[in-house]
Amino acid sequence: MKAIQDYYPDHFSHCYGCGKLNEHGHQIKTYWDGDNTITRFVPKEYHTAIPGFVYGGLLASLIDCHGTGSAALALAKNQGIELSNQNAPRCVTASLQVKYLKPTPIDSEIVIRGKIKEISDRKAIVSSELYANDVLCVSGEVISVLVPDNFGS
């Protein structure tokens, strides 16, 4: 199964969080999981805040890019787009809210689950929860907006 990021056009595939063409980035992948979305990420030791715990900026980045990926999935579904060969809608963040609830251990897989709260022709609001070892560590909300194909070129 392909992630939404696998369908982004190459000129939109350089994002540090989710860009498949950014060899130094996180290259996260976002999928449908029923009516919700899911992203998985394994932090590395250099993602440390203090020994044993993940740096909060990374966690915000994961919430951010999971949100835009979830928004792209929702917009494609809402617009009846059958995903194929670089035709996915691409979103950017209009607003990001992050709440750190518990320290996130660095030695476990991170799972981010998203819910589409609102969808329109050009905007999606996604709420996300970030878990480590099945413990809710971070929650967030992303407002994403659709960008035109010629954005940034």
MIDOSE-1310 file (N, C-alpha, C; in nm, 2 decimals, decimal comma, always signed):
residues 153
mkai	+0,08/-0,12/+0,00/+0,00/+0,00/+0,00/+0,09/+0,12/+0,00; +0,06/+0,22/-0,09/+0,13/+0,34/-0,09/+0,08/+0,45/+0,00; +0,17/+0,53/+0,05/+0,13/+0,64/+0,13/+0,09/+0,76/+0,04; +0,02/+0,86/+0,10/-0,01/+0,98/+0,02/+0,12/+1,05/-0,03
qdyy	+0,22/+1,05/+0,05/+0,35/+1,11/+0,01/+0,41/+1,05/-0,12; +0,38/+0,92/-0,14/+0,43/+0,86/-0,26/+0,36/+0,91/-0,39; +0,25/+0,98/-0,37/+0,18/+1,03/-0,49/+0,20/+1,18/-0,51; +0,28/+1,25/-0,42/+0,31/+1,39/-0,44/+0,39/+1,41/-0,56
pdhf	+0,37/+1,51/-0,64/+0,45/+1,54/-0,76/+0,59/+1,57/-0,71; +0,69/+1,54/-0,79/+0,83/+1,56/-0,74/+0,86/+1,70/-0,70; +0,80/+1,81/-0,76/+0,83/+1,94/-0,72/+0,77/+1,97/-0,58; +0,69/+1,89/-0,52/+0,64/+1,90/-0,39/+0,69/+1,79/-0,29
shcy	+0,80/+1,73/-0,33/+0,85/+1,62/-0,25/+0,99/+1,64/-0,18; +1,01/+1,77/-0,14/+1,13/+1,81/-0,08/+1,12/+1,84/+0,07; +1,00/+1,83/+0,12/+0,97/+1,87/+0,26/+1,06/+1,79/+0,36; +1,11/+1,86/+0,46/+1,20/+1,79/+0,56/+1,12/+1,68/+0,63
gcgk	+1,00/+1,70/+0,65/+0,92/+1,60/+0,73/+0,87/+1,49/+0,65; +0,83/+1,51/+0,52/+0,77/+1,40/+0,45/+0,82/+1,39/+0,31; +0,91/+1,47/+0,26/+0,96/+1,46/+0,13/+1,04/+1,34/+0,09; +0,99/+1,26/+0,00/+1,07/+1,14/-0,05/+1,20/+1,18/-0,11
lneh	+1,21/+1,30/-0,16/+1,33/+1,34/-0,23/+1,43/+1,42/-0,13; +1,40/+1,43/-0,01/+1,49/+1,49/+0,09/+1,56/+1,38/+0,17; +1,68/+1,35/+0,12/+1,75/+1,24/+0,19/+1,79/+1,26/+0,33; +1,79/+1,39/+0,38/+1,82/+1,42/+0,52/+1,69/+1,43/+0,60
ghqi	+1,58/+1,43/+0,54/+1,45/+1,45/+0,62/+1,40/+1,32/+0,68; +1,28/+1,33/+0,74/+1,22/+1,22/+0,82/+1,15/+1,12/+0,72; +1,11/+1,17/+0,61/+1,04/+1,09/+0,50/+0,92/+1,01/+0,56; +0,84/+1,07/+0,64/+0,73/+1,00/+0,70/+0,63/+0,96/+0,59
ktyw	+0,55/+0,87/+0,63/+0,44/+0,82/+0,54/+0,31/+0,81/+0,61; +0,21/+0,86/+0,55/+0,07/+0,87/+0,61/-0,03/+0,79/+0,52; -0,11/+0,71/+0,59/-0,20/+0,62/+0,53/-0,34/+0,64/+0,60; -0,44/+0,59/+0,52/-0,57/+0,58/+0,58/-0,57/+0,46/+0,68
dgdn	-0,64/+0,47/+0,79/-0,66/+0,36/+0,88/-0,81/+0,37/+0,92; -0,89/+0,30/+0,84/-1,03/+0,32/+0,85/-1,07/+0,46/+0,81; -1,14/+0,53/+0,89/-1,18/+0,67/+0,87/-1,08/+0,77/+0,92; -0,97/+0,72/+0,99/-0,87/+0,80/+1,04/-0,74/+0,78/+0,96
titr	-0,63/+0,85/+1,01/-0,50/+0,83/+0,94/-0,40/+0,79/+1,04; -0,29/+0,74/+0,99/-0,18/+0,69/+1,07/-0,05/+0,71/+1,01; +0,05/+0,75/+1,09/+0,19/+0,76/+1,05/+0,27/+0,69/+1,16; +0,38/+0,63/+1,12/+0,47/+0,57/+1,22/+0,61/+0,62/+1,20
fvpk	+0,68/+0,64/+1,31/+0,82/+0,70/+1,30/+0,90/+0,64/+1,41; +1,02/+0,60/+1,38/+1,12/+0,55/+1,48/+1,23/+0,66/+1,50; +1,23/+0,72/+1,62/+1,33/+0,83/+1,64/+1,47/+0,76/+1,66; +1,57/+0,85/+1,62/+1,71/+0,80/+1,64/+1,77/+0,87/+1,76
eyht	+1,88/+0,82/+1,80/+1,94/+0,88/+1,92/+1,97/+1,03/+1,91; +2,00/+1,08/+1,79/+2,03/+1,22/+1,77/+1,90/+1,31/+1,78; +1,79/+1,25/+1,79/+1,66/+1,32/+1,81/+1,64/+1,35/+1,96; +1,74/+1,34/+2,04/+1,73/+1,36/+2,19/+1,71/+1,50/+2,23
aipg	+1,62/+1,52/+2,33/+1,61/+1,64/+2,41/+1,70/+1,63/+2,53; +1,66/+1,54/+2,62/+1,75/+1,50/+2,73/+1,76/+1,35/+2,72; +1,86/+1,29/+2,77/+1,88/+1,15/+2,75/+1,75/+1,07/+2,78; +1,72/+0,99/+2,68/+1,60/+0,90/+2,70/+1,47/+0,96/+2,64
fvyg	+1,47/+1,08/+2,60/+1,35/+1,15/+2,55/+1,37/+1,22/+2,42; +1,26/+1,22/+2,34/+1,26/+1,29/+2,21/+1,25/+1,44/+2,22; +1,32/+1,51/+2,14/+1,32/+1,65/+2,13/+1,18/+1,70/+2,08; +1,12/+1,80/+2,15/+0,99/+1,85/+2,13/+0,97/+1,90/+1,99
glla	+1,07/+1,97/+1,93/+1,06/+2,02/+1,80/+1,04/+1,91/+1,69; +1,10/+1,80/+1,71/+1,07/+1,69/+1,62/+0,93/+1,64/+1,63; +0,88/+1,63/+1,76/+0,74/+1,59/+1,78/+0,64/+1,69/+1,71; +0,67/+1,82/+1,72/+0,59/+1,92/+1,65/+0,59/+1,90/+1,50
slid	+0,71/+1,87/+1,45/+0,73/+1,85/+1,30/+0,65/+1,73/+1,26; +0,65/+1,62/+1,34/+0,58/+1,50/+1,30/+0,43/+1,53/+1,30; +0,38/+1,60/+1,40/+0,23/+1,64/+1,41/+0,20/+1,72/+1,28; +0,29/+1,82/+1,25/+0,27/+1,91/+1,14/+0,26/+1,83/+1,01
chgt	+0,36/+1,75/+0,98/+0,36/+1,68/+0,85/+0,26/+1,56/+0,84; +0,23/+1,50/+0,95/+0,11/+1,41/+0,96/-0,02/+1,48/+0,92; -0,03/+1,60/+0,98/-0,15/+1,68/+0,95/-0,17/+1,72/+0,81; -0,06/+1,76/+0,74/-0,07/+1,80/+0,60/-0,09/+1,67/+0,51
gsaa	-0,03/+1,56/+0,55/-0,05/+1,44/+0,48/-0,19/+1,39/+0,49; -0,25/+1,40/+0,61/-0,39/+1,36/+0,64/-0,48/+1,45/+0,56; -0,45/+1,58/+0,56/-0,53/+1,67/+0,48/-0,53/+1,64/+0,33; -0,42/+1,60/+0,28/-0,41/+1,57/+0,14/-0,49/+1,44/+0,11
lala	-0,49/+1,34/+0,20/-0,57/+1,22/+0,19/-0,72/+1,26/+0,18; -0,76/+1,34/+0,28/-0,90/+1,38/+0,29/-0,94/+1,46/+0,17; -0,86/+1,56/+0,12/-0,90/+1,64/+0,01/-0,91/+1,55/-0,12; -0,82/+1,45/-0,13/-0,83/+1,36/-0,25/-0,96/+1,28/-0,24
knqg	-0,99/+1,23/-0,13/-1,12/+1,16/-0,11/-1,24/+1,25/-0,13; -1,23/+1,37/-0,08/-1,35/+1,46/-0,09/-1,37/+1,50/-0,24; -1,26/+1,51/-0,31/-1,27/+1,56/-0,45/-1,28/+1,44/-0,55; -1,28/+1,32/-0,50/-1,30/+1,20/-0,58/-1,17/+1,17/-0,67
iels	-1,06/+1,21/-0,62/-0,93/+1,18/-0,69/-0,89/+1,04/-0,67; -0,87/+0,96/-0,77/-0,81/+0,83/-0,76/-0,66/+0,85/-0,77; -0,59/+0,82/-0,66/-0,45/+0,85/-0,65/-0,37/+0,76/-0,75; -0,29/+0,83/-0,83/-0,20/+0,76/-0,92/-0,09/+0,86/-0,96
nqna	+0,02/+0,81/-1,00/+0,14/+0,88/-1,06/+0,14/+1,03/-1,03; +0,18/+1,07/-0,91/+0,20/+1,20/-0,87/+0,09/+1,30/-0,89; -0,03/+1,26/-0,86/-0,15/+1,34/-0,88/-0,21/+1,39/-0,75; -0,15/+1,36/-0,63/-0,20/+1,39/-0,50/-0,21/+1,54/-0,48
prcv	-0,32/+1,59/-0,42/-0,32/+1,73/-0,38/-0,21/+1,75/-0,27; -0,16/+1,87/-0,27/-0,05/+1,91/-0,17/-0,10/+2,02/-0,09; -0,07/+2,01/+0,04/-0,12/+2,11/+0,14/+0,00/+2,17/+0,21; -0,02/+2,29/+0,26/+0,07/+2,35/+0,35/+0,00/+2,39/+0,48
tasl	+0,08/+2,41/+0,58/+0,02/+2,44/+0,71/-0,02/+2,59/+0,72; -0,14/+2,61/+0,76/-0,19/+2,75/+0,79/-0,18/+2,77/+0,94; -0,20/+2,67/+1,02/-0,19/+2,68/+1,17/-0,15/+2,54/+1,23; -0,07/+2,55/+1,33/-0,02/+2,43/+1,40/-0,03/+2,46/+1,55
qvky	-0,10/+2,37/+1,62/-0,11/+2,38/+1,76/-0,06/+2,24/+1,82; +0,02/+2,25/+1,92/+0,08/+2,13/+1,98/+0,07/+2,14/+2,13; +0,03/+2,03/+2,19/+0,02/+2,02/+2,34/+0,11/+1,90/+2,38; +0,21/+1,93/+2,46/+0,30/+1,82/+2,51/+0,24/+1,77/+2,64
lkpt	+0,20/+1,65/+2,64/+0,12/+1,59/+2,76/+0,21/+1,51/+2,85; +0,31/+1,44/+2,79/+0,40/+1,35/+2,86/+0,53/+1,35/+2,79; +0,64/+1,33/+2,86/+0,77/+1,31/+2,79/+0,76/+1,19/+2,69; +0,82/+1,20/+2,58/+0,81/+1,09/+2,48/+0,94/+1,01/+2,48
pids	+0,94/+0,88/+2,52/+1,06/+0,81/+2,52/+1,12/+0,79/+2,38; +1,25/+0,79/+2,38/+1,32/+0,78/+2,25/+1,34/+0,64/+2,20; +1,32/+0,54/+2,28/+1,35/+0,40/+2,25/+1,23/+0,32/+2,20; +1,13/+0,39/+2,15/+1,01/+0,32/+2,10/+0,96/+0,38/+1,97
eivi	+0,88/+0,31/+1,89/+0,82/+0,36/+1,78/+0,71/+0,46/+1,82; +0,70/+0,57/+1,74/+0,60/+0,67/+1,76/+0,49/+0,64/+1,66; +0,37/+0,65/+1,70/+0,25/+0,63/+1,62/+0,16/+0,75/+1,63; +0,13/+0,81/+1,52/+0,05/+0,93/+1,51/-0,08/+0,89/+1,45
rgki	-0,19/+0,92/+1,52/-0,33/+0,89/+1,46/-0,40/+1,03/+1,44; -0,46/+1,04/+1,33/-0,53/+1,16/+1,29/-0,67/+1,14/+1,26; -0,75/+1,25/+1,29/-0,89/+1,25/+1,26/-0,92/+1,38/+1,18; -1,00/+1,36/+1,08/-1,04/+1,47/+0,99/-1,16/+1,54/+1,07
keis	-1,13/+1,66/+1,12/-1,24/+1,73/+1,19/-1,33/+1,81/+1,09; -1,27/+1,86/+0,99/-1,34/+1,95/+0,89/-1,27/+1,94/+0,76; -1,36/+1,94/+0,65/-1,30/+1,94/+0,52/-1,39/+2,03/+0,43; -1,32/+2,11/+0,34/-1,38/+2,19/+0,24/-1,31/+2,17/+0,11
drka	-1,34/+2,25/+0,01/-1,27/+2,24/-0,12/-1,12/+2,27/-0,11; -1,08/+2,36/-0,02/-0,94/+2,40/-0,01/-0,87/+2,39/+0,12; -0,95/+2,34/+0,22/-0,89/+2,34/+0,36/-0,94/+2,21/+0,43; -0,85/+2,17/+0,52/-0,88/+2,06/+0,61/-0,83/+2,08/+0,75
ivss	-0,90/+2,05/+0,85/-0,86/+2,06/+0,99/-0,84/+1,91/+1,04; -0,72/+1,89/+1,09/-0,69/+1,75/+1,13/-0,64/+1,76/+1,28; -0,70/+1,68/+1,36/-0,65/+1,66/+1,50/-0,57/+1,53/+1,51; -0,46/+1,54/+1,58/-0,37/+1,43/+1,59/-0,33/+1,39/+1,73
elya	-0,30/+1,27/+1,75/-0,25/+1,22/+1,88/-0,13/+1,14/+1,85; -0,02/+1,17/+1,93/+0,10/+1,10/+1,91/+0,13/+1,01/+2,03; +0,15/+0,88/+2,00/+0,17/+0,78/+2,11/+0,31/+0,72/+2,10; +0,36/+0,68/+2,22/+0,48/+0,60/+2,23/+0,45/+0,49/+2,33
ndvl	+0,47/+0,37/+2,30/+0,44/+0,26/+2,39/+0,29/+0,26/+2,43; +0,20/+0,30/+2,34/+0,06/+0,31/+2,36/+0,02/+0,41/+2,46; +0,11/+0,51/+2,49/+0,08/+0,62/+2,59/+0,07/+0,75/+2,50; -0,04/+0,82/+2,53/-0,06/+0,95/+2,46/+0,04/+1,05/+2,51
cvsg	+0,13/+1,10/+2,43/+0,24/+1,19/+2,47/+0,21/+1,33/+2,42; +0,16/+1,35/+2,30/+0,14/+1,48/+2,24/+0,01/+1,48/+2,16; -0,06/+1,59/+2,17/-0,18/+1,61/+2,08/-0,16/+1,73/+2,00; -0,23/+1,74/+1,89/-0,21/+1,86/+1,81/-0,33/+1,88/+1,71
evis	-0,33/+2,00/+1,65/-0,43/+2,03/+1,55/-0,36/+2,11/+1,44; -0,38/+2,07/+1,32/-0,32/+2,13/+1,20/-0,44/+2,18/+1,11; -0,43/+2,31/+1,07/-0,52/+2,36/+0,96/-0,43/+2,36/+0,84; -0,47/+2,29/+0,74/-0,39/+2,28/+0,61/-0,48/+2,34/+0,50
vlvp	-0,40/+2,40/+0,41/-0,47/+2,46/+0,29/-0,41/+2,40/+0,16; -0,49/+2,38/+0,07/-0,44/+2,33/-0,06/-0,36/+2,43/-0,14; -0,25/+2,39/-0,20/-0,18/+2,48/-0,28/-0,19/+2,45/-0,43; -0,18/+2,55/-0,51/-0,19/+2,52/-0,66/-0,07/+2,45/-0,70
dnfg	-0,08/+2,38/-0,82/+0,03/+2,30/-0,87/+0,15/+2,38/-0,90; +0,14/+2,51/-0,93/+0,26/+2,59/-0,96/+0,32/+2,66/-0,84; +0,27/+2,62/-0,72/+0,32/+2,68/-0,59/+0,47/+2,66/-0,58; +0,55/+2,76/-0,56/+0,69/+2,75/-0,54/+0,77/+2,73/-0,66
s	+0,71/+2,73/-0,78/+0,79/+2,72/-0,90/+0,80/+2,85/-0,98
